[in-house]
Amino acid sequence: MNKMEGTTDQNVTAASTANSPDFLDSNFRYMLFSVVYSIFFVVGLLANVFVLSILQCLHKVKGMGEIDIYMTNLTIADLLFVCALPFWISYYSNGGHWMYEEFLCRLTGSFFFINTYGTILFLGAISLNRYWAVTQPLNAAASNNRRRGIIVCVLIWVCTVSSAIPHLTLEGGHTDEDNLTRCFEGYHNETDTVKRKVAINNFLIIGLFFVVFFLVMVCNLLSARDLLSQKLPQTELPSEKSIPGKSNKTLLSLGKRLRRLKRRALKMLLAVVGVFLLCFLPHHVVQAPWVLAVLKIKEGWGHVDWDQNTLQTLNDAHQITLVLMGLNCILDPVVYYFATKKFRFFIKVHLKTVVKREWPSKTLKTQISMTSRTHSQRLSSVQL
């Protein structure tokens, strides 16, 4: 989490520091974040709580698979971010002034970091899992995927939480000359030594992101290539003379189902890649030059001599990328929608029961269980 944007504006103090050469500020961000984060909070809370309720129901019907485990943990990471949003909404509504305990600044900043990089790693794990399932379906089916999912999730949580510890232990709030308390902002007032440490930490995180991003892109592109190159068995297109009419219809129906499975698999891969390209890539492309712009290292390593227009453009772009990055909390459920058929089936049945004002109990569980068994039998040619 690198929400150390250089801010200087507060609603009650108008532009008292907006014109200060020491600050890089984008005045439009206060209204932007207040409105957008409010939308993210409402939609993200409802969507992710709904996903968790569905996962709980599916877990009672049938044990969680590896993808279910990843998505459960991904949803928990999103909820951490969503729970921190009211504090950030208040922060931006007050023009960048933190009115709560300094510890809450550190805690909510840690939640932001955990959500961002936890999501990146969980989506990376999903991409590796789908790549293995598509290219090595027999090995994937024979392995203990539930155990592997638990181990991978534990490692991801250990990695993200341990990386977020500095946000909990180090001072997050800074009070500027206008007596405004800023949360993870105002690093331009620190010494060059402190600034360089902040810059190095940012560059390391950016580098690790691009490593994961490269792996995700390669895995999904290779998976998509294999799915597109897979051909349906020749027996699925029999001649009318060689096979009776009923068998012919059955095989043709099977071919249609397999093509639908391939389309859904491709949509899921596209959803994962889309989240990376839309939510995370723009931020990490802008982050490195922006960090140097707002730190204002006076001399030596990290010093930049860019004109004011370039600095302002970088800061404005950074605000937009932060909005896009927060969007992942409501896009992740979309990934899960394409990831498993059981999830889609549950939503359809649930919507029908809501219309009928009935809650799906035993009948729904039976339907889901039967659908799961049928779905498993259809994966002989295309692995989802």
TATA-V392660 format. One record per helix or strand of 2 or more residues. SS is the DSSP state (alpha for helix, beta for strand). FROM is the first residue (numbers start at 1). LEN is the number of residues. Records with the same first field share a line. If there is no record, write none. Layout:
SS = FROM-LEN, FROM-LEN
This chain:
alpha = 11-3, 28-34, 66-28, 102-34, 137-6, 145-25, 187-3, 192-38, 234-4, 245-51, 308-19, 328-12, 341-15, 362-16
beta = 173-3, 181-3
